[in-house]
Amino acid sequence: MNNGEDNHVWVSIGITKNLGNYESMRLDAGAKIAGDPQDDKLWNKLWETVDAQLEAKLAEIDKGNAG
């Protein structure tokens, strides 16, 4: 019996950013969405969304370090 736990796509991206002066910061972003794990379009959409969120957070951090 399938309770729906297998009907989702989950992705996660992580990056370690060098902040200089021997400091670094780790950022991780992930998301889970209900759907068919065999659906490549769903995977691509989720990867693009998580990647965009990670890039936005990196840009926010870079902006804060520039000031």
C-alpha positions as CSV (number, residue, x, y, z in Angstrom):
1,M,0.0,0.0,0.0
2,N,1.4,3.4,-1.1
3,N,0.6,6.3,1.3
4,G,1.9,8.9,-1.2
5,E,5.4,9.2,0.4
6,D,7.0,8.2,-2.9
7,N,5.1,10.7,-5.0
8,H,7.4,13.7,-4.5
9,V,10.5,15.3,-5.9
10,W,13.1,16.7,-3.5
11,V,16.2,18.6,-4.4
12,S,19.0,20.2,-2.3
13,I,21.9,22.5,-3.3
14,G,24.7,23.6,-1.0
15,I,27.6,25.9,-1.4
16,T,30.5,27.1,0.8
17,K,31.4,30.7,0.2
18,N,34.9,32.0,1.1
19,L,34.4,35.3,3.0
20,G,38.1,36.0,3.2
21,N,40.3,36.4,6.3
22,Y,40.1,32.6,6.8
23,E,36.3,32.7,7.2
24,S,33.7,30.9,5.2
25,M,30.0,30.4,5.3
26,R,27.8,27.4,4.2
27,L,24.5,28.0,2.5
28,D,22.1,25.2,1.8
29,A,18.7,25.4,0.0
30,G,16.2,22.7,-0.6
31,A,12.6,22.1,-1.6
32,K,10.2,19.2,-1.9
33,I,7.1,19.1,-4.2
34,A,4.4,16.6,-4.7
35,G,4.6,15.0,-8.1
36,D,5.8,12.1,-10.2
37,P,9.6,11.5,-9.6
38,Q,9.8,10.4,-13.3
39,D,8.7,13.8,-14.5
40,D,11.9,15.5,-15.8
41,K,10.1,18.9,-16.2
42,L,9.2,18.8,-12.5
43,W,12.8,18.1,-11.6
44,N,14.1,20.9,-13.8
45,K,11.6,23.4,-12.4
46,L,12.5,22.5,-8.8
47,W,16.3,22.7,-9.5
48,E,15.8,26.1,-11.2
49,T,13.8,27.4,-8.3
50,V,16.2,26.2,-5.6
51,D,19.2,27.4,-7.6
52,A,17.6,30.9,-8.0
53,Q,16.9,31.2,-4.3
54,L,20.5,30.2,-3.5
55,E,21.9,32.8,-6.0
56,A,19.6,35.5,-4.6
57,K,20.9,34.8,-1.1
58,L,24.5,34.8,-2.3
59,A,23.9,38.2,-4.0
60,E,22.3,39.5,-0.7
61,I,25.4,38.4,1.2
62,D,27.8,39.9,-1.3
63,K,25.9,43.2,-1.2
64,G,26.1,43.2,2.6
65,N,29.9,42.5,2.5
66,A,30.4,45.3,-0.1
67,G,29.2,48.0,2.2
